[in-house]
Amino acid sequence: MSNTDYINVILEILQINVFSHLFVPAPFMDSSSCIKKIPDSNGVITLFIHLQSPVAPLVCPHCASFNHHISKGLRSIELKHFSFGSIPVVLVVSYHRYICKDCSSYFSENIPFQFDNRKATVPNVQSALFEMKENHSMASISRMHGLGKNTIYRIFNENIHIPDRFYHLSSVISIDEFKATSDKGTYAFNIVDPITGKTLDIIEDRKASFLRNYFLRFPFHERKNKKVKFIIMDLSSSFYCIMHSLFPHAQIICDRFHYIRLAGQNFIQSRLDACSFLHDKPLAKSIKRNLRLFYKYKKDLDNDKTWYDFHLKRYFTCASYIDYLYTLSERRNKDNCHHNTMFDSLIIMEMLDNYEIYQNLLKLIHEKHDDYKNELNRWLDYIFDTQNSYYLITAKNFRKKWFIPLLCSLSYTTIYKRRTGSYKTSFNNGFIEGMNNKIKLIKRNAYGFRYFYNLRKRIFLHLGYSYSFTYKDTKKGIPIFQ
């Protein structure tokens, strides 16, 4: 192998052959090799590689004179490079310092693979940037790349910039809020396109005045002329008023998860009240323990796998457990029934009545119906006729404010497009809820964010959106042939 090929191979291994034009491997002063494997100042075995540049004609960065300068000797700097496996790598770069004959200014050679006057190489910083796109903390990134925590923070704050989002509103948008930082607004506002699965923007505050000013920057024809057809949201009255005023022709659809959870909370309250009133304490503990069994749709309950109930001292399947509760509710019809047993049967019967109301709402979702409007009205009318205290406030809210959004969520379907393909489903906030979960993981791994700008920047980096990577201008000598 020739000397030139040897130099090119080392530079290619270090991934600085693109940046380096003049710096080549050179032996250390006390050795005949350009590579050393010795402990560093902290006692860690480190691979040191020496690079040096010869005296070359440069351009003075102050007066732009050509080759009118004198070398003032060599200086060296240690640059942290990315590690080879578990061995850290440090580039010992020797560079010349010059004085210009015309303007008497000092300047040094430009090290093209040095990042922004910091003791780190550009490939190492780029590798750290790829780690920022993943869900890694700044401390773990600094340990993996041998850089200080403050260096990683400064790179993130000063060199990475996320441009403002400029986009056209899609026909279907999904909105939600999540807890952000306290410098702008406690809760931020998230806007996504659920059809394509892309985040449109993250807004720093959820206040009505801020949202109105944000959406008014879009053209009139996108907001008023039926460009936005559907808006998917949770059961937030404030968001409903804002979106209805800004997009009067858009149909608002409430997410299924939120009104199912609201009805489920009403049933949970009735179940807890029943457990507190029961005289049969083992039965009360068993009902309280098997919470998730009541959440499931009745026809999806498993009737094959048995499990043992330690409170009732019996084996059950999920379906047989519900049937057992119905059997207990019928004990009041037997003769010579004890008054405590009769009282427990009435309590269980009332709880199962609330259970049937919850199951009828699940039936609207899991099964197809010819007339969803009639079925939803029948479900609400039953609550009003029986004056059920647990569901009455929820039913009034559904009938007064959310009847049309509920009806649209039950009857409307669309096709969601993802990387793996497309599938037909109802309008839902599943994608934006998953995004909120991902944002929570980013905040947890970072141990929280103080400023909203940094949180938004980290989210968009993690989502793979475009960014700009800036460098500082430095007064360094430039080779003439460049």
C-alpha positions in Angstrom: 0.0 0.0 0.0 1.3 3.4 -1.0 1.7 6.3 1.4 -1.2 8.1 -0.2 -3.5 5.1 0.0 -2.5 4.7 3.6 -3.5 8.3 4.4 -6.8 8.0 2.5 -7.7 4.8 4.4 -7.1 6.4 7.8 -9.1 9.5 6.9 -11.9 7.3 5.5 -12.1 5.3 8.7 -12.3 8.5 10.7 -15.0 9.8 8.2 -13.2 13.1 7.8 -11.9 12.6 4.3 -14.6 14.9 3.0 -13.7 17.7 5.4 -9.9 17.3 5.5 -7.8 18.7 2.6 -4.5 19.5 4.2 -4.5 17.6 7.5 -2.9 14.2 7.2 -1.8 11.6 9.8 1.6 12.3 11.2 3.7 10.5 13.9 3.8 11.8 17.4 6.9 13.6 18.6 7.9 10.7 20.9 6.8 7.9 18.6 7.1 6.7 15.0 3.3 6.0 14.8 0.4 8.3 14.4 -1.8 6.2 16.7 -1.5 5.7 20.5 -3.7 3.6 22.8 -3.0 5.0 26.3 -5.0 6.1 29.3 -6.3 9.6 29.2 -6.3 12.1 32.1 -9.2 10.2 33.8 -7.5 6.8 33.4 -9.8 5.6 30.6 -8.1 3.7 27.8 -8.3 6.0 24.8 -7.2 5.9 21.2 -5.2 9.0 20.2 -4.7 9.8 16.5 -2.4 12.6 15.5 -3.1 14.8 12.4 -1.0 17.6 11.1 -0.9 20.0 8.2 2.2 21.4 6.4 2.9 25.1 5.9 0.6 26.1 3.0 -0.3 29.4 1.3 -3.3 31.0 3.0 -5.5 34.0 2.7 -5.5 36.5 5.6 -9.1 36.6 6.9 -8.6 40.3 8.0 -7.1 42.0 5.0 -7.4 39.2 2.3 -3.7 39.4 1.4 -2.2 36.3 -0.3 0.7 34.5 1.2 2.0 37.6 3.0 2.4 36.0 6.4 4.9 34.2 8.6 4.3 31.0 10.6 4.4 31.4 14.3 4.8 27.7 15.0 2.6 24.7 15.7 -0.2 24.4 18.3 -2.3 21.3 19.0 -5.9 20.7 20.1 -7.6 17.5 21.2 -11.0 16.9 19.4 -13.4 14.3 20.7 -14.3 11.9 17.9 -16.9 9.2 17.9 -15.7 6.0 19.6 -14.7 2.7 18.0 -16.9 0.3 19.9 -16.1 0.8 23.6 -12.8 2.7 23.0 -13.0 6.5 22.9 -11.2 8.2 20.1 -9.4 11.6 20.4 -7.9 13.4 17.4 -4.8 15.4 18.3 -4.7 18.0 15.6 -1.6 20.2 15.1 -2.2 23.4 13.3 -0.1 26.5 12.4 -0.6 30.0 13.6 0.4 32.9 11.4 1.0 36.6 11.5 0.2 38.8 8.5 2.9 41.1 7.1 0.4 43.6 5.8 -2.1 44.1 8.7 0.0 42.5 11.5 -3.0 40.4 12.6 -2.7 36.9 14.0 -4.8 34.1 12.6 -4.7 30.3 12.5 -5.4 27.6 10.1 -9.0 26.5 9.6 -9.7 22.9 10.8 -12.6 21.9 8.6 -13.7 18.9 10.6 -13.7 20.9 13.9 -17.2 21.8 14.9 -17.9 25.4 15.7 -14.7 26.2 17.7 -15.6 23.4 20.1 -13.4 20.4 21.1 -15.5 18.0 19.0 -15.4 16.9 15.4 -18.3 17.4 12.9 -18.9 13.6 12.5 -19.2 13.2 16.3 -21.7 16.1 16.6 -23.7 14.7 13.6 -23.8 11.3 15.3 -25.0 13.0 18.5 -27.7 14.8 16.4 -29.0 11.5 15.2 -29.3 10.4 18.9 -31.3 13.5 19.6 -33.8 12.4 17.0 -34.4 9.3 19.1 -35.8 9.3 22.6 -32.5 9.7 24.5 -31.7 12.1 27.2 -29.0 14.7 26.9 -26.9 13.1 29.6 -26.9 9.7 27.9 -25.9 11.4 24.6 -23.0 13.2 26.2 -21.8 9.9 27.8 -22.0 8.0 24.5 -20.1 10.6 22.5 -17.6 11.8 25.1 -18.9 15.3 25.2 -19.9 17.4 28.1 -23.5 17.9 29.0 -23.2 21.7 28.6 -21.7 21.1 25.1 -24.7 19.0 24.1 -27.1 21.7 25.5 -25.3 24.5 23.6 -25.4 22.5 20.4 -29.1 21.8 20.9 -29.9 25.5 21.8 -27.6 27.4 19.4 -27.0 25.3 16.4 -30.3 23.5 15.7 -33.3 25.6 14.5 -36.8 24.4 13.7 -38.4 26.7 11.1 -42.0 27.9 11.6 -44.6 25.6 10.2 -46.4 26.8 7.1 -49.0 24.4 5.7 -52.5 24.2 4.2 -55.3 22.9 6.3 -56.4 19.4 5.4 -60.0 18.2 5.0 -59.8 16.3 8.3 -57.9 17.7 11.4 -57.6 16.3 14.9 -57.0 18.5 17.9 -56.0 17.8 21.5 -54.1 19.4 24.4 -51.2 18.2 26.5 -49.3 19.5 29.5 -46.3 21.5 28.3 -44.2 24.2 30.1 -45.0 27.1 32.3 -43.1 29.8 30.4 -45.8 30.1 27.7 -48.9 28.2 28.6 -49.4 25.3 31.0 -51.2 23.3 28.3 -50.1 23.3 24.6 -52.3 22.6 21.6 -51.6 19.8 19.1 -52.9 19.7 15.5 -52.6 16.6 13.4 -53.9 15.1 10.2 -55.3 11.7 11.3 -55.8 10.5 7.7 -52.1 10.6 6.8 -50.8 10.4 10.4 -48.7 13.6 10.3 -48.4 16.3 12.9 -49.3 19.7 11.4 -48.2 22.0 14.3 -47.8 22.3 18.0 -49.0 25.6 19.5 -47.7 27.0 22.7 -51.0 27.8 24.4 -54.6 26.6 24.3 -56.3 29.9 25.2 -59.2 31.0 23.0 -57.6 34.3 22.0 -54.3 32.6 21.1 -56.0 29.9 19.0 -58.2 32.4 17.3 -55.2 34.5 16.3 -53.3 31.4 15.1 -56.1 30.1 12.8 -56.9 33.5 11.4 -53.6 33.6 9.6 -55.0 30.9 7.2 -56.8 32.2 4.1 -60.5 32.9 4.3 -61.3 30.2 1.7 -59.6 27.5 3.7 -61.6 28.3 6.9 -65.0 29.3 5.5 -65.4 27.6 2.1 -65.7 24.1 3.4 -62.0 23.2 3.0 -62.0 21.7 6.5 -64.9 19.2 6.6 -64.3 17.3 9.8 -62.7 18.2 13.2 -62.1 15.4 15.6 -61.8 16.4 19.3 -62.6 15.4 22.9 -65.5 16.5 25.0 -64.2 20.0 25.5 -66.9 22.7 25.4 -64.3 25.5 25.0 -62.7 23.8 22.0 -66.1 23.2 20.5 -67.0 26.9 20.7 -63.7 28.0 19.2 -63.7 25.5 16.3 -67.3 26.2 15.5 -66.7 29.9 15.2 -63.6 29.5 13.1 -64.8 26.7 10.9 -68.6 27.1 10.7 -69.0 24.6 7.9 -66.9 21.8 9.5 -68.6 18.9 11.2 -67.3 18.4 14.7 -66.9 14.7 15.7 -66.1 13.7 19.3 -63.7 10.8 19.9 -65.3 7.5 21.0 -62.8 6.9 23.7 -63.8 10.0 25.7 -67.5 9.5 25.9 -67.1 5.7 26.5 -64.7 6.6 29.3 -67.2 9.1 30.7 -70.0 6.5 30.8 -67.5 4.0 32.2 -66.7 6.4 35.1 -70.4 6.6 35.9 -70.6 2.8 36.1 -67.5 2.6 38.2 -69.1 5.0 40.7 -72.1 2.8 40.9 -69.9 -0.3 41.3 -68.0 1.3 44.2 -71.2 2.3 45.9 -72.5 -1.2 45.6 -69.4 -2.6 47.1 -69.6 -0.2 50.1 -73.3 -1.2 50.8 -72.9 -5.0 50.5 -73.1 -7.1 53.6 -71.2 -9.9 51.9 -67.7 -8.6 52.2 -66.0 -11.3 50.2 -68.3 -10.6 47.3 -67.7 -6.9 47.7 -63.9 -7.4 47.5 -64.3 -9.7 44.5 -66.4 -7.2 42.6 -63.9 -4.4 43.5 -61.0 -6.5 42.4 -62.4 -7.5 39.0 -62.6 -4.0 37.6 -61.4 -4.6 34.1 -63.8 -7.5 33.6 -66.8 -5.0 33.7 -65.1 -2.7 31.1 -65.2 -5.4 28.4 -68.0 -5.8 25.9 -70.2 -8.7 27.1 -70.0 -10.7 23.8 -66.2 -10.5 24.0 -65.9 -12.1 27.4 -63.8 -15.3 27.4 -65.8 -18.4 28.3 -62.9 -20.9 28.0 -60.1 -19.9 30.3 -60.9 -20.5 34.0 -59.4 -18.6 36.9 -59.7 -18.9 40.7 -61.4 -16.2 42.8 -59.7 -16.2 46.2 -62.5 -14.2 47.8 -65.4 -16.4 46.6 -63.3 -19.6 46.7 -64.6 -20.7 43.3 -63.4 -21.1 39.7 -64.9 -18.8 37.1 -64.6 -17.8 33.5 -65.1 -14.2 32.6 -68.6 -14.9 31.2 -69.6 -17.2 34.0 -68.6 -14.6 36.6 -71.2 -12.1 35.2 -73.7 -14.9 35.1 -73.0 -15.7 38.7 -73.8 -12.0 39.6 -77.1 -12.3 37.8 -77.8 -15.4 39.8 -77.1 -13.6 43.0 -79.5 -10.8 42.0 -82.4 -13.3 41.7 -82.1 -14.7 45.3 -84.6 -12.1 46.5 -87.4 -14.2 44.9 -86.7 -17.2 47.0 -88.8 -18.0 50.1 -87.4 -17.6 53.6 -84.7 -15.3 52.3 -82.7 -13.4 54.9 -83.1 -9.7 54.9 -79.4 -9.1 54.4 -79.4 -11.5 51.5 -82.4 -9.7 50.0 -80.7 -6.3 50.5 -77.5 -7.6 48.8 -79.6 -8.9 45.9 -81.2 -5.5 45.4 -77.8 -3.8 45.5 -76.4 -6.2 42.9 -79.5 -5.8 40.7 -79.1 -2.0 40.7 -75.4 -2.4 39.8 -76.2 -4.8 37.0 -78.8 -2.3 35.7 -76.1 0.3 35.4 -73.9 -2.4 33.9 -76.5 -3.0 31.2 -76.7 0.7 30.4 -72.9 0.8 29.9 -73.1 -2.4 27.8 -75.8 -0.9 25.5 -73.5 2.0 24.8 -70.7 -0.5 23.9 -73.2 -2.3 21.6 -73.7 0.9 19.6 -70.0 0.8 18.8 -69.3 -2.9 18.4 -72.3 -3.8 16.3 -73.7 -2.3 13.1 -77.1 -0.6 13.1 -79.4 0.6 10.4 -80.5 3.7 12.3 -77.9 5.0 14.8 -79.9 8.1 15.6 -82.9 5.9 16.8 -80.6 3.7 18.8 -78.8 6.6 20.5 -82.1 8.3 21.3 -83.4 5.0 22.8 -80.3 4.7 25.0 -80.7 8.3 26.2 -84.5 8.0 26.7 -84.0 4.9 28.9 -81.8 7.0 31.3 -84.3 9.8 31.4 -87.2 7.5 32.0 -85.5 5.6 34.8 -84.0 8.8 36.2 -80.7 7.0 36.8 -78.7 9.2 39.2 -75.4 7.9 37.9 -75.9 8.6 34.2 -78.4 11.4 34.3 -75.9 14.3 34.1 -74.0 12.6 31.4 -77.1 11.9 29.4 -78.2 15.6 29.6 -74.8 16.7 28.4 -74.9 14.3 25.5 -78.5 15.3 24.5 -77.9 19.1 24.8 -74.4 19.6 23.4 -72.9 16.5 21.9 -75.7 14.6 20.2 -74.7 15.4 16.6 -70.9 14.8 17.3 -71.7 11.5 19.0 -74.0 10.5 16.1 -71.3 11.3 13.5 -68.7 9.3 15.4 -71.0 6.3 15.3 -72.1 6.5 11.7 -69.2 8.1 9.8 -66.2 6.0 8.5 -63.1 6.9 6.5 -59.9 5.3 5.3 -56.7 6.0 7.3 -53.4 5.8 5.3 -50.2 4.6 7.0 -46.9 3.3 5.8 -47.9 -0.3 6.1 -51.1 0.3 4.1 -54.6 1.7 4.5 -57.6 0.6 6.6 -61.2 1.6 7.0 -62.3 2.8 10.4 -64.3 5.4 12.2 -63.1 8.9 12.8 -61.1 8.8 16.0 -58.3 10.6 17.9 -56.1 7.5 18.2 -53.2 9.0 16.4 -53.1 12.2 18.4 -53.5 10.3 21.7 -50.5 8.2 20.7 -48.6 11.4 19.9 -49.4 12.8 23.3 -48.0 9.6 24.9 -44.8 10.0 22.8 -44.5 13.6 24.0 -44.9 12.4 27.6 -42.0 9.9 27.1 -39.8 12.7 25.6 -40.5 14.9 28.7 -39.9 12.0 31.1 -36.5 11.1 29.5 -35.5 14.7 29.6 -36.7 15.1 33.2 -38.9 17.9 32.0 -38.4 21.1 29.9 -38.2 24.6 31.2 -38.9 26.4 27.9 -41.6 25.5 25.4 -39.3 26.3 22.4 -36.9 23.5 23.4 -39.8 21.0 24.0 -41.2 21.8 20.5 -37.8 21.5 18.9 -37.2 18.1 20.5 -40.6 16.8 19.5 -40.1 17.9 15.8 -36.6 16.4 15.8 -38.0 13.1 17.1 -40.8 13.2 14.4 -38.2 13.6 11.7 -39.2 17.1 10.5 -36.8 19.4 8.7 -34.4 21.5 10.6 -31.5 23.9 9.9 -28.0 23.3 11.4 -26.0 26.5 11.7 -22.3 27.2 12.2 -20.6 30.3 13.6 -18.4 32.4 11.4 -14.8 32.3 12.5 -11.7 34.3 11.5 -9.6 31.5 10.2 -7.1 31.4 7.3 -8.5 29.9 4.1 -6.3 28.0 1.6 -5.8 29.8 -1.7 -7.0 26.9 -3.8 -10.4 27.0 -2.0 
